[in-house]
Amino acid sequence: MTVVDADRDVRGQSAAQQKVAAPLLQVEDLHTQFHTSRGIVRAVEGVSFSVDRGEVVAIVGESGSGKSVTALSIMRLLPRLTGKIPQGRVMFDGRNLLDLDDEAMREIRGRDISMIFQEPMTSLNPILTIGLQIKEPLQIHLGMNDEQAQARAIELLTLVGITDPERRLDQYPHQFSGGMRQRVMIAIGLACNPKLIIADEPTTALDVTIQAQILELMKNLSRKLNIALVIITHNLGVVARYADRVIVMYAARVAEQGPAEQLFHKPRHPYTMGLLRSVPRLDRPRGSKLETIEGLPPNLANVTTACRFAPRCPFRVAVCDQEPPLYPTDTGSLSRCHRHAEIAEGKIVWASLGGAGLNFAANTEAPVLSVQHLTKHFSVSGGLRSAGGTVRAVEDVSFDIFPGETLGLVGESGCGKTTVGRLILRLEEPSAGEIHFEGVNLSTASAAELKAMRRKVQVIFQDPYSSLNPRMTVGQIIGEPLHVYKIVSGRKENEARVSELLGHVGLRPEMAERYPHQLSGGQRQRVGIARALAMEPSFIVCDEAVSALDVSIQGQIINLLEELQRKFRLAFLFIAHDLAVVRHISARVVVMYFGRVMEIADRDVIYSDSLHPYTKVLLDAAPVPDPTLEKLREPRLIKGELPSHLAPPSGCVFNTRCPLASQECREVVPPLEEKRPGHFAACIKV
C-alpha cells in the first residue's frame, strides 16, 4: 500500500479529485436472506453504496436494521447453511468478492479488509493469549517471524492505549476489562495496515477519552495511508465528529444517505429526524424526558410492500401504502420518503414528547446502599516476560445511594467502575471496607440475608452475550427466576409475565422462542434488562446497560427505567461511559480514575462547574452530535499514557496526565474533601 504524505488531507480534497479513481468498495443492489424454520428473513434488501479510498462512511440505524449483516455480507462471513446472498455485487478494488472462492477470501480478510466486531469477548479466543491472537495475522499475511511479530504486537497495544504491553501479551481475554478487550480487537484490525476497515460498533465498550484516542488514530491512518473506513455505530456524536458521509438504514433498506453535515442539519426522512431528536446532548439543557421513536421495526420475515417506517411515522398519508424509491433531495442526499419535499419546505416538524421528569430534590431518607472505604486488590501472577504483583483495582471508595435515586459512575476503562459493581453484588469479596444494603452489612451477612438481598439487588451486565445462557431460549432465561422465587404460579402465568416484560423492553412476544445467538447485540441487551426487572428489585446495578442499544431504543429503555423508578422507588447505580446519558438519568455523579474517586457532585454541577482536572478532560473528550460544532473543536485528547496498575504513581494517581500537576501532586495523595456544599473533589489544586 502506498503511503501518502503525512500532511495530505483526503477529506479536504474536492469531490472531483476524490472521484478520479474508482471507489475502493462498491456495493450494488445487495440482498441478504436467512432461511429459518419460520420462513425467509430478508435482512438486507437492495442496499447500494460506495466507499472511496481514505473516506470515512458511517452506517447508522436501529438494532436489527441490517447494518451488521451488510458488513458480514461484504466480508463473506454469513452462516453457510442459512445465510444466502441471492442478488447483488460487492466490488472491492476491482474484484467481485461474491465470486471469490474461500481461499481467495481468506487472503483478503485481515490483510486487505479488516473487521472490528461489536462484542470483543465473543470474537477473541478464550484459550489463547492476547499476544498469540495479535501475532497470528502478522505471521500469516505479512510473513513476520516471531520476534518481528512480538515487536509489532507491543507497538499495536501501545497505539491503542494499553499499558504494560509486554506483560499484557501473555494474558488471556478474561483478564481484560470490556474496554480493554475492544482495544485488543482494534489492534488486531490495524495489524496489517488494511485498505479497508469495517468497524462494527468499535467504541461501544470504550470510555470517551479512549474512544477519542482510538477514533483519532483510525482517522489519521485513514488520511495518511488512504485507508477507507466504514463505521457501524449508533453513537451520533462519533458520526458527527468523524464521518464524511452517512448511510441511515431501517428495516433492511437504506432510508437516507448523504454528506454528514447535510444529513445532521437538514434530514429529509422522518426516521432520520426521529434518530437525531432521540440523542441526549451535553450542549443542551436536560429535557423532561428523552424523545423516542415509538413502536417497533417490522418483522423482516413478513414485510409488506408499503413504506416500512409508516407504522411508526406520525406523518404517514395514503401514498405511504406504496414502497418509496430513493429520491434525490434538495441537499444532494437520497431519501426513501414520499414527503421529502414537504420536509424540505418545513411543513413537517416532529412534536416534542414532553412529560414529567424525575424529581432530583435532596433525599433526607436513610440510604438504601452505603459503601464505606471500599477496597479491592488482586494478586497477579507473572507471565513469561514479566513479574507478577498486586493490582489496586478499587482504593478507598465511599458513596451513598438513596431510595429512588440514580447515582452515575463514570471513568475510563479499567478505572474500577465494574469492580465496584461486582463488589456490591458480592460477586467479588472486598479486601477492605463495608457495604450496607437496607441496613444489613453484606460483609457479615448470613446466608439467609444474602439470599434475600439477591432478589432485591439485580444487575444488568455490560456484555449481554456472555451473561445469557446460550442453551436456553429467551423465554426460559427470563422465566427461570420467576419460577425459582415463586413470583408466578403455573406455566401460563409465567408465559404471560415473560411476554409483558419483553414488551416493556421493546421486544415482540415471539422473541421468547429464540436463543441468544439468534438476536442482535441490542436485542440481547434488552433481554438482560427484562431479566433484571423480572425480580421486582429495589436496587439495580446497571453496568453499561444501554451502551449496546441504538439511540431510539436507548431512549425508550432510559424512560422505562425512570418510570419504574418513579413507580417503585427503585435505586440505580448507573455505570456508563456515555456522559450525555449519565447526565440525563443521574441525580448525582461519581467520577473515578485508577481505582479512586476524583469527584462527587450533583449532576448539573458536575457538567456545568466541575472542579477536578480529570472531570474536565472527560467532558472535553465527549463528542457532540453536530458536525458544524465538531469542526470548530480541536480534538480533546488526554495527554500521557495510563499508568500501570502494578506500579501506580505516587501521590495523586492522575498526576502523570494532569496539566496542573506540581511536585506536591507527585508526593501527596489528595483526600476526597467537600470543597463546596455537596461537592467533593480529590485535588489539592482546587
C-alpha positions as CSV (number, residue, x, y, z in Angstrom):
1,M,0.0,0.0,0.0
2,T,1.4,3.4,-0.9
3,V,1.8,5.8,2.0
4,V,0.8,9.3,1.0
5,D,2.4,12.4,2.6
6,A,1.5,12.8,6.2
7,D,0.1,16.3,5.7
8,R,-2.2,15.3,2.9
9,D,-5.8,15.6,4.0
10,V,-8.1,13.3,1.9
11,R,-11.2,14.8,3.4
12,G,-10.1,18.2,2.3
13,Q,-9.8,17.2,-1.4
14,S,-12.5,18.3,-3.8
15,A,-15.2,15.8,-4.9
16,A,-13.7,15.8,-8.4
17,Q,-10.2,14.9,-7.1
18,Q,-11.6,12.0,-5.0
19,K,-13.8,10.6,-7.8
20,V,-11.0,10.3,-10.4
21,A,-10.2,6.8,-9.2
22,A,-12.9,4.2,-8.9
23,P,-14.3,3.6,-5.4
24,L,-12.4,1.1,-3.3
25,L,-15.7,-0.5,-2.3
26,Q,-18.9,-0.6,-4.4
27,V,-21.9,-2.4,-3.0
28,E,-24.6,-2.8,-5.7
29,D,-28.2,-3.9,-5.0
30,L,-27.2,-6.2,-2.2
31,H,-29.8,-8.7,-0.9
32,T,-29.1,-11.0,2.0
33,Q,-31.5,-13.6,3.3
34,F,-31.6,-16.1,6.2
35,H,-33.5,-19.3,5.7
36,T,-35.2,-20.2,9.0
37,S,-37.9,-22.6,10.2
38,R,-40.3,-19.6,10.2
39,G,-39.5,-18.6,6.6
40,I,-37.1,-16.4,4.8
41,V,-35.8,-13.4,6.8
42,R,-34.8,-10.6,4.3
43,A,-32.1,-9.0,6.4
44,V,-30.7,-6.7,3.6
45,E,-32.7,-5.6,0.6
46,G,-31.4,-3.6,-2.3
47,V,-28.6,-1.8,-0.5
48,S,-26.2,0.2,-2.6
49,F,-23.4,2.5,-1.6
50,S,-19.7,3.2,-2.4
51,V,-16.7,4.0,-0.3
52,D,-13.7,5.9,-1.7
53,R,-10.1,5.4,-0.6
54,G,-9.4,7.5,2.5
55,E,-13.1,8.1,3.1
56,V,-15.0,7.6,6.4
57,V,-18.5,6.4,5.9
58,A,-20.9,5.8,8.8
59,I,-23.8,3.4,8.8
60,V,-26.4,4.1,11.4
61,G,-29.8,2.7,12.3
62,E,-31.7,0.7,14.9
63,S,-30.7,-2.7,16.1
64,G,-31.8,-5.3,13.5
65,S,-31.9,-2.7,10.7
66,G,-29.3,-4.7,8.7
67,K,-26.1,-2.7,9.4
68,S,-24.1,-5.6,10.7
69,V,-25.5,-8.1,8.2
70,T,-24.4,-5.7,5.4
71,A,-20.8,-5.8,6.9
72,L,-20.9,-9.6,7.3
73,S,-22.1,-10.0,3.7
74,I,-19.2,-7.8,2.4
75,M,-16.8,-10.0,4.4
76,R,-18.5,-13.2,3.3
77,L,-18.9,-14.3,7.0
78,L,-22.6,-15.3,6.8
79,P,-23.6,-18.7,8.2
80,R,-23.1,-21.3,5.5
81,L,-26.4,-23.2,5.9
82,T,-28.8,-20.3,6.5
83,G,-27.2,-17.1,5.1
84,K,-27.6,-16.5,1.4
85,I,-26.9,-13.6,-1.0
86,P,-29.3,-14.2,-3.9
87,Q,-28.6,-10.9,-5.6
88,G,-26.1,-8.1,-5.8
89,R,-22.4,-7.4,-6.3
90,V,-19.7,-6.4,-3.8
91,M,-16.8,-4.8,-5.8
92,F,-13.6,-4.4,-3.8
93,D,-10.5,-3.0,-5.6
94,G,-11.9,-4.2,-8.9
95,R,-12.8,-7.7,-7.8
96,N,-16.3,-9.0,-7.0
97,L,-16.0,-10.6,-3.6
98,L,-19.1,-12.7,-4.1
99,D,-17.3,-14.6,-7.0
100,L,-14.2,-15.5,-5.0
101,D,-13.6,-18.9,-3.5
102,D,-12.9,-19.4,0.2
103,E,-9.1,-19.5,-0.1
104,A,-9.1,-16.1,-2.0
105,M,-11.4,-14.6,0.6
106,R,-9.2,-15.7,3.4
107,E,-6.3,-13.9,1.8
108,I,-8.3,-10.7,1.6
109,R,-9.7,-10.9,5.1
110,G,-7.3,-9.5,7.7
111,R,-4.8,-8.3,5.0
112,D,-6.8,-6.0,2.7
113,I,-10.1,-5.9,4.6
114,S,-10.2,-5.9,8.4
115,M,-13.2,-6.1,10.6
116,I,-13.6,-5.0,14.2
117,F,-16.5,-6.8,15.7
118,Q,-19.1,-5.4,18.2
119,E,-18.6,-7.9,21.0
120,P,-14.9,-8.5,21.7
121,M,-15.4,-11.3,24.3
122,T,-17.1,-13.5,21.7
123,S,-14.5,-12.5,18.9
124,L,-11.4,-13.3,20.9
125,N,-10.4,-16.9,21.5
126,P,-10.6,-17.5,25.3
127,I,-8.0,-20.3,25.4
128,L,-5.3,-18.3,23.5
129,T,-3.2,-15.4,24.9
130,I,-3.7,-11.9,23.5
131,G,-0.2,-12.0,22.1
132,L,-0.8,-15.1,20.0
133,Q,-4.1,-13.6,18.6
134,I,-2.4,-10.3,17.6
135,K,0.6,-12.0,16.1
136,E,-1.3,-14.6,14.1
137,P,-2.4,-12.2,11.2
138,L,1.1,-10.7,11.2
139,Q,2.7,-14.1,10.6
140,I,0.1,-15.4,8.2
141,H,-0.4,-12.3,6.0
142,L,2.9,-10.4,6.4
143,G,5.3,-13.3,6.9
144,M,6.8,-11.9,10.0
145,N,8.9,-14.2,12.3
146,D,8.1,-14.5,16.0
147,E,10.5,-11.7,17.0
148,Q,9.1,-9.2,14.5
149,A,5.5,-10.1,15.3
150,Q,6.3,-9.7,19.0
151,A,7.7,-6.2,18.4
152,R,4.8,-5.2,16.2
153,A,2.2,-6.5,18.8
154,I,3.8,-4.4,21.5
155,E,3.7,-1.4,19.2
156,L,0.0,-2.0,18.4
157,L,-1.0,-2.4,22.1
158,T,0.7,0.9,22.9
159,L,-1.1,2.6,20.0
160,V,-4.5,1.6,21.4
161,G,-3.6,2.8,24.9
162,I,-2.9,-0.5,26.8
163,T,-0.1,-0.1,29.3
164,D,2.4,-2.8,30.2
165,P,2.1,-4.4,26.7
166,E,4.9,-6.9,27.3
167,R,3.1,-8.3,30.3
168,R,-0.4,-8.0,28.7
169,L,0.7,-10.1,25.7
170,D,0.9,-13.1,28.0
171,Q,-2.6,-12.6,29.4
172,Y,-6.0,-14.1,28.3
173,P,-9.1,-12.2,27.2
174,H,-10.9,-12.8,30.6
175,Q,-8.2,-10.9,32.3
176,F,-9.1,-7.7,30.5
177,S,-11.9,-5.3,31.1
178,G,-14.6,-4.9,28.4
179,G,-13.0,-1.7,27.1
180,M,-9.5,-3.2,27.0
181,R,-10.8,-6.2,25.1
182,Q,-12.3,-3.9,22.5
183,R,-8.9,-2.1,22.2
184,V,-7.2,-5.5,21.6
185,M,-9.7,-6.1,18.7
186,I,-8.9,-2.8,17.3
187,A,-5.2,-3.6,17.5
188,I,-5.8,-6.8,15.6
189,G,-7.8,-4.9,13.0
190,L,-5.0,-2.4,12.5
191,A,-2.2,-5.0,12.5
192,C,-1.7,-5.4,8.7
193,N,-2.5,-1.8,7.6
194,P,-5.5,-2.9,5.5
195,K,-7.0,-1.0,2.6
196,L,-10.5,-1.1,4.2
197,I,-11.5,-1.3,7.9
198,I,-15.1,-2.2,8.8
199,A,-15.7,-1.3,12.4
200,D,-18.9,-2.6,13.8
201,E,-19.6,-0.6,17.0
202,P,-15.8,-0.2,17.6
203,T,-16.2,2.2,20.6
204,T,-19.3,0.7,22.2
205,A,-17.3,-0.6,25.2
206,L,-14.9,2.4,25.4
207,D,-15.0,5.4,27.6
208,V,-14.9,8.9,26.0
209,T,-11.2,9.5,26.3
210,I,-10.1,6.2,24.8
211,Q,-12.9,6.5,22.3
212,A,-11.4,9.8,21.2
213,Q,-7.9,8.4,21.0
214,I,-8.9,5.3,19.1
215,L,-11.1,7.1,16.6
216,E,-8.5,9.9,16.0
217,L,-5.9,7.1,15.5
218,M,-8.2,5.3,13.0
219,K,-9.0,8.6,11.2
220,N,-5.3,9.6,11.0
221,L,-4.5,6.2,9.5
222,S,-7.3,6.7,7.0
223,R,-5.9,10.0,5.9
224,K,-2.2,9.2,5.9
225,L,-2.4,5.7,4.5
226,N,-5.5,6.3,2.4
227,I,-7.4,3.6,4.3
228,A,-11.1,3.5,3.8
229,L,-13.1,3.3,7.0
230,V,-16.7,2.1,7.4
231,I,-18.0,2.8,10.9
232,I,-21.2,1.0,12.0
233,T,-22.5,2.8,15.1
234,H,-25.4,4.2,17.0
235,N,-23.3,7.0,18.6
236,L,-24.3,10.0,16.5
237,G,-21.7,12.1,18.3
238,V,-19.0,9.9,16.8
239,V,-20.7,10.1,13.4
240,A,-20.7,13.9,13.6
241,R,-17.1,14.1,14.5
242,Y,-15.6,11.6,12.1
243,A,-17.8,10.7,9.1
244,D,-17.7,12.2,5.7
245,R,-20.9,10.5,4.6
246,V,-23.7,8.8,6.5
247,I,-26.0,5.9,5.5
248,V,-29.1,5.6,7.5
249,M,-30.7,2.1,7.4
250,Y,-34.1,1.0,8.5
251,A,-35.7,-2.5,8.2
252,A,-33.1,-3.9,5.8
253,R,-33.2,-0.9,3.4
254,V,-31.3,2.4,3.1
255,A,-33.7,5.2,4.4
256,E,-31.4,8.1,3.7
257,Q,-27.8,8.7,2.7
258,G,-25.7,11.8,2.1
259,P,-22.9,14.1,3.4
260,A,-22.8,14.2,7.1
261,E,-23.4,17.9,7.6
262,Q,-26.4,17.9,5.3
263,L,-27.9,14.9,7.0
264,F,-27.5,16.3,10.5
265,H,-28.7,19.8,9.8
266,K,-31.2,19.0,7.0
267,P,-32.6,15.5,7.4
268,R,-35.0,14.5,4.7
269,H,-36.5,11.4,6.2
270,P,-38.8,11.2,9.3
271,Y,-36.7,8.3,10.6
272,T,-33.5,10.3,10.5
273,M,-35.3,13.2,12.2
274,G,-36.5,10.8,14.9
275,L,-33.0,9.5,15.5
276,L,-31.5,12.9,15.8
277,R,-34.1,14.1,18.3
278,S,-33.6,10.9,20.4
279,V,-30.0,11.7,21.3
280,P,-29.2,13.1,24.8
281,R,-26.8,16.0,24.4
282,L,-24.2,17.6,26.7
283,D,-24.6,21.0,24.9
284,R,-28.3,21.4,25.7
285,P,-30.2,21.7,28.9
286,R,-31.8,18.4,30.1
287,G,-35.4,18.0,29.0
288,S,-38.1,16.3,31.0
289,K,-37.9,13.0,29.1
290,L,-35.8,11.6,26.3
291,E,-37.5,11.8,22.9
292,T,-38.1,8.4,21.3
293,I,-39.4,6.8,18.2
294,E,-42.4,4.8,19.4
295,G,-43.2,1.4,18.2
296,L,-41.0,-1.4,16.8
297,P,-39.4,-2.1,13.4
298,P,-41.3,-4.6,11.2
299,N,-40.7,-8.3,11.2
300,L,-38.3,-8.9,8.3
301,A,-39.8,-12.4,7.8
302,N,-43.1,-10.8,6.9
303,V,-42.6,-7.3,5.3
304,T,-45.2,-5.5,3.3
305,T,-44.9,-3.5,0.1
306,A,-45.8,-0.3,1.9
307,C,-43.2,2.1,3.4
308,R,-41.6,0.1,6.2
309,F,-41.4,3.1,8.5
310,A,-45.1,4.1,8.0
311,P,-46.5,2.2,11.1
312,R,-44.2,4.3,13.3
313,C,-44.3,7.6,11.3
314,P,-46.5,10.4,12.6
315,F,-46.6,11.9,9.1
316,R,-47.9,8.9,7.1
317,V,-50.5,9.5,4.4
318,A,-52.3,7.4,1.8
319,V,-49.3,7.4,-0.6
320,C,-47.2,5.7,2.2
321,D,-49.0,2.5,1.3
322,Q,-46.6,2.2,-1.6
323,E,-42.9,1.5,-1.1
324,P,-41.0,4.7,-1.9
325,P,-37.8,4.6,-4.0
326,L,-34.7,6.6,-3.1
327,Y,-35.5,10.1,-4.1
328,P,-32.8,12.7,-4.8
329,T,-33.3,15.7,-2.4
330,D,-32.6,19.4,-2.4
331,T,-29.5,18.8,-0.2
332,G,-27.8,16.3,-2.6
333,S,-28.8,13.4,-0.4
334,L,-31.1,10.4,-1.1
335,S,-34.3,9.9,0.9
336,R,-36.7,6.9,0.8
337,C,-39.7,9.1,1.7
338,H,-42.6,10.3,-0.5
339,R,-42.8,13.5,1.5
340,H,-39.2,14.6,1.4
341,A,-40.1,17.8,-0.4
342,E,-42.5,18.8,2.4
343,I,-39.8,18.1,5.0
344,A,-37.5,20.5,3.0
345,E,-40.2,23.2,3.0
346,G,-40.6,22.9,6.8
347,K,-44.2,21.6,6.6
348,I,-43.3,18.5,8.6
349,V,-42.0,19.1,12.2
350,W,-41.8,16.3,14.8
351,A,-43.5,17.5,18.0
352,S,-41.9,17.2,21.4
353,L,-42.6,14.2,23.6
354,G,-43.0,16.2,26.8
355,G,-43.9,14.5,30.0
356,A,-42.8,14.9,33.6
357,G,-39.2,14.3,34.6
358,L,-37.7,12.9,37.8
359,N,-37.6,15.0,40.9
360,F,-34.0,15.4,41.9
361,A,-34.6,17.1,45.2
362,A,-32.2,16.3,48.1
363,N,-33.0,13.0,49.7
364,T,-33.2,13.0,53.5
365,E,-34.0,9.3,54.0
366,A,-31.6,6.7,55.1
367,P,-29.5,5.4,52.1
368,V,-30.6,2.1,50.5
369,L,-26.9,1.4,49.8
370,S,-23.9,2.7,51.7
371,V,-20.4,2.0,50.5
372,Q,-17.7,2.8,53.1
373,H,-13.9,2.8,52.3
374,L,-14.3,0.0,49.8
375,T,-11.0,-1.5,48.6
376,K,-10.2,-4.4,46.3
377,H,-6.7,-5.7,45.5
378,F,-6.0,-8.5,43.0
379,S,-2.8,-10.6,43.1
380,V,-1.5,-11.1,39.5
381,S,0.9,-13.9,38.7
382,G,3.8,-13.3,36.4
383,G,4.0,-14.3,32.7
384,L,6.8,-15.4,30.5
385,R,8.3,-11.9,30.2
386,S,7.1,-10.1,33.3
387,A,6.8,-10.4,37.1
388,G,3.6,-10.5,39.0
389,G,2.3,-8.1,41.6
390,T,-0.8,-6.6,43.1
391,V,-3.4,-4.6,41.2
392,R,-5.2,-2.0,43.3
393,A,-8.5,-2.1,41.4
394,V,-10.5,-0.1,43.9
395,E,-9.0,2.0,46.6
396,D,-10.9,3.7,49.5
397,V,-14.2,4.3,47.6
398,S,-17.2,5.7,49.6
399,F,-20.7,6.9,48.5
400,D,-24.3,6.5,49.4
401,I,-27.4,5.8,47.2
402,F,-30.8,6.8,48.4
403,P,-34.2,5.2,47.6
404,G,-35.5,6.4,44.2
405,E,-32.1,7.8,43.3
406,T,-29.8,7.1,40.4
407,L,-26.1,7.5,41.0
408,G,-24.0,7.8,37.9
409,L,-20.5,6.2,38.0
410,V,-18.1,7.3,35.2
411,G,-14.5,7.0,34.3
412,E,-12.0,5.4,31.9
413,S,-11.9,1.7,31.1
414,G,-10.1,-0.1,33.9
415,C,-10.7,2.6,36.5
416,G,-12.6,0.2,38.7
417,K,-16.2,1.0,37.9
418,T,-17.3,-2.6,37.1
419,T,-15.3,-3.9,40.1
420,V,-17.3,-1.6,42.4
421,G,-20.5,-3.0,40.9
422,R,-19.3,-6.6,41.3
423,L,-18.3,-6.0,45.0
424,I,-21.7,-4.6,45.7
425,L,-23.3,-7.7,44.2
426,R,-20.9,-9.9,46.2
427,L,-19.5,-11.4,43.0
428,E,-16.2,-10.3,44.4
429,E,-15.0,-10.2,48.0
430,P,-13.7,-6.8,49.2
431,S,-10.2,-6.5,50.5
432,A,-11.3,-3.9,53.0
433,G,-14.3,-1.6,53.7
434,E,-18.0,-2.3,54.2
435,I,-21.2,-2.4,52.1
436,H,-24.5,-1.8,53.8
437,F,-27.8,-2.6,51.9
438,E,-31.0,-1.7,53.6
439,G,-29.2,-1.6,56.9
440,V,-27.5,-5.0,56.6
441,N,-23.8,-5.3,56.4
442,L,-23.2,-7.6,53.4
443,S,-19.7,-8.4,54.6
444,T,-21.0,-10.2,57.6
445,A,-24.5,-11.2,56.4
446,S,-25.9,-14.7,56.9
447,A,-26.8,-17.0,54.1
448,A,-30.5,-16.2,54.5
449,E,-29.8,-12.4,54.5
450,L,-27.7,-12.8,51.3
451,K,-30.5,-14.8,49.6
452,A,-33.0,-12.1,50.4
453,M,-30.5,-9.5,49.2
454,R,-30.0,-11.2,45.8
455,R,-33.7,-10.9,44.9
456,K,-33.7,-7.2,45.9
457,V,-30.4,-6.4,44.1
458,Q,-30.2,-7.2,40.4
459,V,-27.7,-6.4,37.7
460,I,-27.7,-5.6,34.0
461,F,-24.4,-6.7,32.6
462,Q,-22.2,-5.0,30.1
463,D,-21.7,-7.9,27.8
464,P,-25.2,-9.4,27.0
465,Y,-23.9,-12.4,25.1
466,S,-21.7,-13.8,27.9
467,S,-24.4,-13.2,30.5
468,L,-27.1,-15.2,28.8
469,N,-27.2,-19.0,28.7
470,P,-26.8,-20.0,25.1
471,R,-28.7,-23.2,25.6
472,M,-31.8,-21.5,27.0
473,T,-34.5,-19.7,25.0
474,V,-35.2,-16.1,25.8
475,G,-38.5,-17.2,27.5
476,Q,-36.6,-19.6,29.7
477,I,-33.9,-17.1,30.6
478,I,-36.5,-14.5,31.8
479,G,-38.9,-17.1,33.2
480,E,-36.4,-19.0,35.3
481,P,-36.1,-16.5,38.2
482,L,-39.9,-16.1,38.2
483,H,-40.2,-19.9,38.8
484,V,-37.3,-20.2,41.3
485,Y,-38.5,-17.4,43.5
486,K,-42.2,-18.4,43.0
487,I,-43.2,-14.9,41.7
488,V,-45.7,-16.6,39.4
489,S,-47.6,-19.8,39.7
490,G,-48.1,-22.0,36.7
491,R,-46.8,-22.1,33.1
492,K,-49.4,-19.8,31.6
493,E,-48.9,-17.1,34.2
494,N,-45.1,-17.4,33.6
495,E,-45.5,-17.0,29.8
496,A,-47.8,-14.0,30.3
497,R,-45.3,-12.3,32.6
498,V,-42.4,-13.0,30.2
499,S,-44.4,-11.5,27.3
500,E,-45.2,-8.4,29.4
501,L,-41.5,-8.0,30.3
502,L,-40.5,-8.4,26.6
503,G,-43.0,-5.7,25.7
504,H,-41.5,-3.4,28.4
505,V,-38.1,-3.5,26.8
506,G,-39.3,-3.2,23.2
507,L,-39.3,-6.9,22.0
508,R,-42.1,-8.9,20.5
509,P,-43.6,-11.8,22.4
510,E,-42.4,-14.3,19.8
511,M,-38.8,-13.4,20.7
512,A,-39.4,-15.7,23.7
513,E,-38.8,-18.7,21.5
514,R,-35.4,-17.6,20.2
515,Y,-32.0,-18.3,21.5
516,P,-29.4,-15.6,22.3
517,H,-27.3,-16.3,19.2
518,Q,-30.4,-15.5,17.1
519,L,-30.7,-12.0,18.4
520,S,-28.7,-8.8,17.6
521,G,-26.5,-7.3,20.2
522,G,-29.0,-4.7,21.1
523,Q,-31.8,-7.2,21.4
524,R,-29.7,-9.4,23.7
525,Q,-29.1,-6.4,26.0
526,R,-32.9,-5.8,26.2
527,V,-33.3,-9.5,27.3
528,G,-30.8,-8.8,30.1
529,I,-32.8,-5.8,31.2
530,A,-36.0,-7.8,31.1
531,R,-34.4,-10.5,33.3
532,A,-33.3,-7.9,35.9
533,L,-36.8,-6.4,36.0
534,A,-38.4,-9.8,36.4
535,M,-37.4,-10.0,40.1
536,E,-39.1,-6.7,41.0
537,P,-35.9,-5.5,42.7
538,S,-35.3,-2.3,44.9
539,F,-31.8,-1.7,43.6
540,I,-30.2,-2.4,40.2
541,V,-26.6,-2.2,39.2
542,C,-26.6,-1.1,35.5
543,D,-23.2,-1.9,34.1
544,E,-23.2,-0.2,30.7
545,A,-26.8,-1.2,30.5
546,V,-27.6,0.9,27.4
547,S,-24.2,1.1,25.7
548,A,-25.2,-1.7,23.1
549,L,-28.5,-0.1,22.2
550,D,-29.3,2.3,19.4
551,V,-30.4,5.8,20.3
552,S,-34.1,5.4,19.9
553,I,-34.3,2.1,21.9
554,Q,-31.8,3.6,24.4
555,G,-34.3,6.4,25.0
556,Q,-37.1,4.0,25.5
557,I,-35.1,1.9,28.0
558,I,-34.0,5.0,29.9
559,N,-37.5,6.4,30.0
560,L,-38.7,2.9,31.1
561,L,-36.1,2.8,33.9
562,E,-37.2,6.3,35.0
563,E,-40.9,5.3,35.0
564,L,-40.1,2.2,37.0
565,Q,-38.1,4.3,39.4
566,R,-41.0,6.7,40.0
567,K,-43.4,3.8,40.4
568,F,-41.4,1.5,42.7
569,R,-38.8,3.9,44.1
570,L,-36.0,1.9,42.6
571,A,-32.4,2.9,43.1
572,F,-29.8,2.6,40.4
573,L,-26.0,2.5,40.3
574,F,-25.6,3.6,36.6
575,I,-22.2,2.6,35.4
576,A,-21.5,4.2,31.9
577,H,-19.1,6.0,29.7
578,D,-21.7,8.0,27.7
579,L,-21.6,11.2,29.7
580,A,-24.8,12.6,28.0
581,V,-26.8,9.6,29.1
582,V,-25.4,9.8,32.6
583,R,-26.3,13.4,32.7
584,H,-29.9,12.7,31.8
585,I,-30.6,9.8,34.1
586,S,-28.5,10.6,37.2
587,A,-29.2,12.7,40.2
588,R,-25.5,12.7,41.3
589,V,-22.3,11.6,39.6
590,V,-19.2,9.9,40.9
591,V,-16.1,10.2,38.7
592,M,-13.4,7.5,39.2
593,Y,-9.9,7.3,37.9
594,F,-7.4,4.5,38.5
595,G,-9.4,2.9,41.4
596,R,-10.0,6.2,43.3
597,V,-12.9,8.7,43.4
598,M,-11.9,12.0,41.9
599,E,-15.1,13.9,42.2
600,I,-18.7,13.6,43.5
601,A,-21.4,16.2,42.9
602,D,-24.9,16.9,41.8
603,R,-25.4,16.1,38.1
604,D,-25.9,19.7,36.9
605,V,-22.9,20.9,38.9
606,I,-20.6,18.2,37.6
607,Y,-21.4,19.2,34.0
608,S,-21.5,23.0,34.3
609,D,-18.9,23.7,37.0
610,S,-16.7,20.7,37.6
611,L,-13.6,21.1,39.8
612,H,-11.3,18.2,39.1
613,P,-9.0,18.4,36.1
614,Y,-9.8,14.8,35.1
615,T,-13.6,15.5,35.0
616,K,-12.9,18.5,32.7
617,V,-10.9,16.2,30.4
618,L,-13.8,13.7,30.3
619,L,-16.3,16.4,29.4
620,D,-14.0,17.9,26.7
621,A,-13.5,14.5,25.1
622,A,-17.2,13.8,24.6
623,P,-18.4,14.4,21.0
624,V,-21.4,16.5,20.3
625,P,-23.9,15.2,17.6
626,D,-23.3,18.3,15.4
627,P,-20.7,18.2,12.5
628,T,-20.5,22.0,12.4
629,L,-19.7,22.3,16.2
630,E,-17.3,19.4,15.9
631,K,-15.3,21.1,13.1
632,L,-14.8,24.1,15.4
633,R,-13.5,22.0,18.3
634,E,-9.9,20.7,18.4
635,P,-9.6,17.0,19.3
636,R,-9.7,16.9,23.1
637,L,-7.2,14.1,23.7
638,I,-5.9,13.4,27.2
639,K,-2.2,13.6,27.4
640,G,0.1,10.9,28.5
641,E,-0.4,7.1,29.0
642,L,-2.4,5.4,31.6
643,P,-0.1,4.2,34.4
644,S,0.4,0.5,35.1
645,H,-1.9,-0.9,37.7
646,L,1.1,-2.9,39.0
647,A,3.1,0.2,39.5
648,P,0.8,3.1,40.3
649,P,2.2,6.6,40.5
650,S,3.0,8.1,43.9
651,G,0.9,10.9,45.2
652,C,-2.2,11.7,43.1
653,V,-2.9,8.9,40.7
654,F,-3.8,11.5,38.0
655,N,-0.5,13.5,38.3
656,T,1.2,11.7,35.3
657,R,-1.5,13.1,32.9
658,C,-2.7,16.2,34.7
659,P,-2.0,19.6,33.1
660,L,-1.9,21.2,36.6
661,A,0.4,18.7,38.3
662,S,3.1,20.0,40.6
663,Q,5.8,18.3,42.7
664,E,3.4,18.3,45.6
665,C,0.9,16.4,43.5
666,R,3.5,13.7,43.0
667,E,4.1,13.3,46.7
668,V,0.7,13.8,48.4
669,V,-2.4,11.6,48.0
670,P,-5.2,14.1,48.0
671,P,-8.2,13.2,50.2
672,L,-11.7,13.4,48.9
673,E,-12.9,16.6,50.5
674,E,-16.1,18.7,50.4
675,K,-14.9,21.8,48.5
676,R,-18.4,23.2,48.3
677,P,-21.7,22.1,49.9
678,G,-22.4,18.6,48.5
679,H,-19.5,18.9,46.0
680,F,-16.5,16.6,46.8
681,A,-13.1,16.6,44.9
682,A,-9.8,14.9,45.5
683,C,-7.4,17.6,44.3
684,I,-5.1,19.9,46.2
685,K,-5.3,22.5,43.3
686,V,-9.0,23.3,43.9
